[in-house]
Amino acid sequence: MYMFFLIQKPQDKLEPEEIQVDLKEPSENVTDAVCQQPQKSVDINVQQKEQKEQSKEEPLETQPGEVSGNTETDKKPNDSPLGKNCFSAIRKVIHHRRERAECRRRFKAQLEAAIEKKNIFWLQYNNPDLHRGLLRRGWMEKNSLTFNAGSSDTTFLDESGTYKHELKVWYNVQPNLIWGLRSLVKTSLNKDQMINNFKETRSFTTKIGLCKSLSELHWYADEDPHTFFPRCYYLVDEADRQAFTDDFRMTAARNILKWVLRNNGKTLQGEDVIPSQREKEENTAMCRSVANRRDHGDAVTVTEDVIEAALLACKMHLDILENKDIDNDLEPVSAAVAANWETFLCSYYQIIHHGAHIQNSEKYVEHCRSVLRKLEPVTPQLDIDGERNIWIIKPGAKARGQDIHCNDCLEDILDLVENNPALTMNMLWVAQKYIERPLLVHGTKVDLRQHFLITDWNPLTIWFYKDSFLRFSTRRFTLESLDTSIHLCNNSVQRNLSIARNCHPDVPGDKMWHSDRFKEYLRTIGKEHVWDSVIIPGMKKALIHAMQVSQGQSDYRKNSFDIFGADFMFGEDFQPWLLEINLKPDLFKYTAAMEKLVPFMYEDLLRVLIDHKNDPNCDVGAFELIYKKEEIAKPKHTRKSLLVKGCSIKKPAG
């Protein structure tokens, strides 16, 4: 340790009030310099404003280890203000040096312990909530452009205290937890490295993939996907396009039967209903889309033949479901129905789109009700279909509501494929049945973003997050217009739109509710029980089945995980309907609901990934393990040929 002395000549008696001491509090950078170069002297400049002997004294300087001449004043302590200030500054510098050195030693020890325990993480982008949670658990962050950067391009930064330290190690340190984007999976990883990525998720994170995967659900579970997933078709595929055409026609036939009941004040249950004036206006209003509509003629009175055609088509559909078509007994009926579709749809458009009336519809009420009751148990989406036959057309591999639009005309939808095949091949369009009778909150359409976590594909392990958020449209719900601002609740669509003046005043300004606020709303309308009895079980069922059909198409790498965001809508009966599943969902905290949800979800994520691995009985927060089966053994490879050969059996002669 250096000793500093202040030399003052006896004859130069400086008056305290005439001395200005220029001693600045050493900054962190100054402290760094002192710590790194202790051999440099500390300069203390004293400037005298005015001297009585009219002479200008030079600044007093002392060097470490420098001793003055033999005078009597050298032996006495320096009690002047200048001396006190100088020694105070020196003590501060020494204290900062010691404190900084101690912090550096402590950080180095923590880093060495983290490396030994393999508690190193790497973040591709700034994530304060995840960063804080890992530091709190004793993990250290690797600061580099890439997670596998070498020692020369890697630093470890200590931001926990007053001093900021940057350390380098002479050997390569690989992170054990990697948080980044999907592009990282192309790089080879060590087996013990955790990463929030799976190599293959298109089977459920694209609209086409989810549509095709759920069509195979019958191989995995005794469940009909149409009980939780609106009917969906891949328009580029010829077989799917024909299936969509058949579905559109059959939906139109069922809608005619519904129209007969509603127009005569009846319900499917046999009750008499007196519609309000507003309901009459909405039911007879034209449903116009943004796209150019075909002209199906002015509103006229349609003959009762359209009801006969609809009843015939629905009966044929029921016979097919009961396998009565095996012996080709329905060929004449099928041919008659097929020949009449064009005429039938023209009449259908006049009735549903232009408000035409059907002659003598009252005499078909009981017949229509009887057929609809038979269709109800085999048509799970009968209620949400409505009467307008609206379909939502989506690009099969895009997100954030891009290029999505609604349409209720078969010819317009098919034109997208048949008249512009090059565009269709690039966009990979799908058509999904629109939920025409959704649950409305304050008269506005809503959907719910539900997060879930996959930590393993074999055994399939699904964690369900108990908190979620509701997204609002900025327009009052109506089917009179098919504008996306009314029918899409995607945040990317609604974020820059202001709430319409005719919306309810309780629609939130940031267009979002936390699930806690939604549960409060359910209590106000006397439906608090549906959250635990209908909504949560329905969402869990949909997610489990969606992952079951995707398990065989995803990679089986251990120590991979990821969070996904599923979008649900609700019918008027509160039943949840799965719309799509999003890869890398938006978790930025730009609303009050997100501010409340996101930090806790990241903390609970670390509880599942880190704490639960060390202690299976630990608290995992709002995450719930909803599915985990035993690991499926991989089949052993064999060189034996499994080809089965055969030959036709010939009828014996004679």
Salt bridges, closest charged atoms under 4 A:
GLU15 OE2 - LYS52 NZ 3.07
GLU25 OE1 - LYS92 NZ 3.01
GLU25 OE2 - HIS96 NE2 3.77
ASP32 OD1 - ARG100 NH2 2.18
GLU72 OE2 - LYS76 NZ 3.92
GLU102 OE1 - ARG105 NH2 2.86
GLU102 OE2 - ARG106 NH1 3.87
ASP129 OD1 - ARG132 NH2 2.72
ASP129 OD2 - LYS589 NZ 2.97
GLU141 OE1 - HIS131 NE2 2.82
ASP192 OD2 - LYS118 NZ 3.13
GLU200 OE1 - ARG202 NH2 3.01
GLU223 OE2 - LYS541 NZ 3.48
GLU223 OE1 - HIS545 NE2 3.98
ASP224 OD1 - HIS226 ND1 3.85
ASP247 OD2 - ARG231 NE 2.67
ASP272 OD1 - LYS266 NZ 2.44
GLU282 OE2 - ARG278 NE 3.21
GLU304 OE2 - LYS363 NZ 3.03
ASP319 OD1 - LYS324 NZ 3.79
GLU322 OE1 - LYS324 NZ 3.31
GLU366 OE2 - ARG369 NH1 2.66
ASP383 OD1 - ARG437 NH1 2.89
ASP385 OD1 - ARG231 NH1 3.26
ASP385 OD2 - ARG254 NH2 3.48
GLU387 OE2 - ARG262 NE 2.87
ASP403 OD2 - LYS398 NZ 2.66
ASP408 OD1 - ARG293 NH1 3.77
ASP408 OD2 - HIS353 NE2 3.24
ASP412 OD1 - ARG294 NE 3.77
ASP415 OD2 - ARG294 NH2 2.78
GLU436 OE2 - LYS433 NZ 2.98
ASP447 OD1 - ARG471 NE 2.94
ASP456 OD2 - LYS558 NZ 2.73
ASP506 OD2 - HIS504 ND1 3.78
ASP516 OD2 - HIS514 ND1 3.54
ASP516 OD1 - LYS519 NZ 3.64
ASP516 OD2 - LYS596 NZ 3.04
ASP562 OD2 - LYS584 NZ 3.00
ASP567 OD1 - ARG449 NE 2.51
ASP567 OD2 - ARG471 NH2 3.29
GLU572 OE1 - ARG437 NH2 2.78
GLU580 OE1 - LYS207 NZ 3.36
ASP586 OD2 - ARG495 NH2 3.58
GLU603 OE1 - ARG136 NH2 2.70
GLU603 OE2 - ARG137 NH2 2.80
GLU603 OE2 - ARG607 NE 3.88
ASP604 OD1 - ARG607 NH1 3.36
ASP611 OD2 - ARG137 NH2 2.98
ASP619 OD2 - ARG607 NH1 3.30
GLU624 OE1 - LYS540 NZ 2.93
